[in-house]
Amino acid sequence: MRRLLVFVGLTLAMSAAVAPCATAQEAGEVVEYRLLATNKTSTMQKEMQEAAEAGYRFAGVMGGETSFGGSEVVVVMSRNPEATDLAIYDYRLLATNKTSTMQEELQEAGDAGYAYVGQTVFGSTFGGDEVVVILERGDGESAIDLYEYRLLGTKKTATMQKELNEAGAAGFAFVGFTVSSTTFGGTELVSILRCPIVD
């Protein structure tokens, strides 16, 4: 009897997992996903761009060890297949194991109208972890928000808190955080903040 109850419980749980959300379907909010995984950041940017051209938009990112791919960057993108006016987005992926290099590349992307949407870390082929940052820009948007970026990297949490408060006092808003073991900096806490550029 106990086995039967467990079986029924598992069956109901699995049915619930695949059952459609009636409210979302009625509202035309069906979501389609595309999962991208690679151990090369240059390949990821290309695959993200291809997905974007098919109407997908960035939803999330994580770096880590996968069962078959080893150390990979995994990105989830989504779209509403029933939408008739899908916006097309342009993506830029930055990857480095030097925080000073990332600060410069972040600002170049910000000046070009790209906005931060996510970050992660993963073990690179050349040793240490790479900090990976993904930025997004709407294609054909009438008004593009420009940002000034500030990247903080330190080995001490007390130092990070101090630097975060200093940046906050200067008007910078926190957008993302990772902990990585870089080749040049050892284990670092990496925070990214941004402040809108007002004309």
DOFI-208241 format. One line per field, with one value per residue (C-alpha): residue in one letter; z, y, x. Coordinates in steps of 0.5 Angstrom, whole numbers, plus 2048, in hexadecimal, padded with zeros to 3 digits. Each point is the difference from the previous one (the first is absolute). Layout:
// DOFI-208241
residuo c(a|...)
w c(Z|...)
v c(Y|...)
u c(X|...)
This chain:
// DOFI-208241
residuo c(m|r|r|l|l|v|f|v|g|l|t|l|a|m|s|a|a|v|a|p|c|a|t|a|q|e|a|g|e|v|v|e|y|r|l|l|a|t|n|k|t|s|t|m|q|k|e|m|q|e|a|a|e|a|g|y|r|f|a|g|v|m|g|g|e|t|s|f|g|g|s|e|v|v|v|v|m|s|r|n|p|e|a|t|d|l|a|i|y|d|y|r|l|l|a|t|n|k|t|s|t|m|q|e|e|l|q|e|a|g|d|a|g|y|a|y|v|g|q|t|v|f|g|s|t|f|g|g|d|e|v|v|v|i|l|e|r|g|d|g|e|s|a|i|d|l|y|e|y|r|l|l|g|t|k|k|t|a|t|m|q|k|e|l|n|e|a|g|a|a|g|f|a|f|v|g|f|t|v|s|s|t|t|f|g|g|t|e|l|v|s|i|l|r|c|p|i|v|d)
w c(800|802|7F9|7FD|803|7FF|7F8|800|803|7FB|7FB|802|801|7F9|7FD|804|7FD|7F9|801|7FC|804|7FD|802|7FC|7FA|800|801|7FA|804|7FE|801|7FC|802|7FD|804|7FE|803|7FE|803|7FB|802|7F8|7FE|805|7FE|7F9|802|804|7FA|7FC|805|800|7F9|801|805|806|806|806|806|804|801|804|7FF|803|7FF|7FC|7FF|7F9|7FE|806|802|7FC|800|7FF|7FE|7FF|7FC|7FF|7FB|7FF|7FA|7FF|800|7F9|802|803|802|7FD|805|7FF|805|802|805|804|803|803|806|802|803|7FD|7F9|802|802|7FA|7FB|805|7FF|7F8|800|804|7FC|7FA|803|803|807|805|800|804|802|802|801|7FD|7FF|7FA|7FC|802|807|805|800|7FB|802|7FA|7FF|7FC|7FD|7FC|7FB|7FD|7F8|7FD|807|800|806|803|807|801|806|804|803|806|801|807|801|807|804|807|801|805|7FA|7FC|804|801|7F8|7FF|805|7FD|7F9|803|802|7F9|7FD|7FE|800|802|7FA|801|804|7FF|804|7FC|800|7FB|7FD|802|806|804|803|7FE|802|7FA|800|7FA|801|7FB|800|7FA|7FC|800|7FA)
v c(800|805|7FE|802|807|801|7FF|804|806|800|7FF|806|804|7FE|802|807|801|800|802|807|806|802|807|801|7FD|804|806|7FE|800|7F9|800|7FC|7FF|7FF|7FD|802|7FC|801|800|806|807|802|7FA|803|807|7FD|7FB|805|805|7FB|7FE|808|800|7FB|804|7FD|805|7FE|7FD|7FE|7FD|7FB|7FE|7F9|7F9|7FC|7F8|800|807|801|807|804|806|7FF|805|800|804|801|802|800|7FC|804|807|803|806|7FD|805|7FE|801|800|7FD|801|7FB|802|7FB|801|7FE|807|805|806|7FD|7FF|807|803|7FB|802|807|7FF|7FC|805|806|7FC|7FF|7F9|7FF|7FB|7FA|7FA|7FD|7FA|7FC|7FA|7FC|803|7FB|804|800|803|803|805|805|800|806|800|807|801|806|801|800|806|803|807|802|7FC|801|801|7FE|801|7FA|7FE|7F9|7FF|7FA|7FE|7FA|803|801|805|804|7FF|802|807|800|7FF|805|805|7FF|800|807|802|7FE|7F9|7FA|7F9|7FB|7FA|7FC|7FA|7FC|7FE|7FD|804|7FE|807|802|7FA|7FF|807|802|804|805|804|807|805|807|803|805|806|805)
u c(800|806|803|7F9|800|807|7FF|7F9|804|805|7FB|7FC|807|802|7FA|800|807|7FD|7F9|7FF|7FF|7F9|800|807|7FD|7F9|804|805|806|803|807|805|807|807|806|807|806|808|807|802|7FD|801|7FB|7FB|800|7FF|7FA|7FD|800|7FD|7FA|7FF|7FF|7FA|7FD|803|802|805|7FD|806|807|804|807|802|802|7FB|800|802|803|804|801|7FB|7FC|7F8|7FC|7F8|7FC|7F9|7FA|7F9|7FF|7F9|802|800|805|806|805|807|806|807|805|807|804|806|805|806|804|803|7FB|803|7FF|7F9|7FF|802|7FC|7FA|801|801|7F9|7FC|803|7FD|7F9|801|7FC|803|7FB|804|807|803|807|802|807|804|804|807|7FF|7FC|7F9|7FD|7FB|7FB|7FB|7FA|7FE|7FA|7FD|7FA|800|7FC|7FE|7FF|803|806|802|808|803|807|802|805|803|802|805|803|802|7FD|7F8|802|803|7FB|7FA|804|801|7F9|7FE|804|7FE|7F9|801|802|7F9|802|7FB|802|7FF|804|805|804|806|805|807|804|807|803|7FC|7FF|7F9|7FC|7F9|7FE|7FA|7FD|7FD|7FD|7FD|7FC|803|7FC|801)
